[in-house]
C-alpha cells in the first residue's frame, strides 16, 4: 500500500489531500485547507512549511504530488504562489518524501478526462472516485485530484517498467 499526499499550494489557502493506493484501489484518508492569516509573506511561508511537515508526520505519505505554478492574475501572484509551493516542497524533501509535480491541466485530464475541466467538475469526480459522502472544499478537492493524478501516473509507470527498475528510481527520488 502506498500513501500519497496531494498539495494544492497557495499563499492564502493551501489545500491538502491524503489517499492510500493499493493496486488500482484508491481510498480517502484525509483532506483539508491550511488557511493563512493576512500577515507577512515570510510568516505565511513558515506556516505552510510547518503545517505540511505536521501532515507528513501524521499520515506518513510515501510520495507527494504538487500542482505546478501557472501564470496567475499577475506576476506578483505567480511569485507568491511559487514561494508557497517552495515552502511545501521543502517540507516534503526535508522529511525525505518523493515529490512529483503536475500541471493543473494534467491533473484535470487525469481525474475528469479533460484538461479544461471546471472546479465543480473536479470536486464531483474526486467525490465519485473516492466514494465521499459530499464534495470536499475546492482547495482540498484540487489536492485530492493531484494525489489521484499521481496514483494514475504511478500505475502507468508501474505497468511500463520492470518493478525493480522503478522501485530503484523512486528510492533515489527520480520518477522518469
Protein Blocks (a to p, Z undefined) as FASTA:
>chain_A
ZZdddddddfkbccddddddehjaccdfbdcddddddddfklmmmmmmmmmmmmmmmnop
abdcdddddddfblklmmmmmmmmmmmmmmmmmnopacddddfklmmmmmnopakbcfkl
mmmmmmmmnopabdcdfklmmmmmmmmmmmmmmmmmmmmpcfklmmmmmmnopaZZ
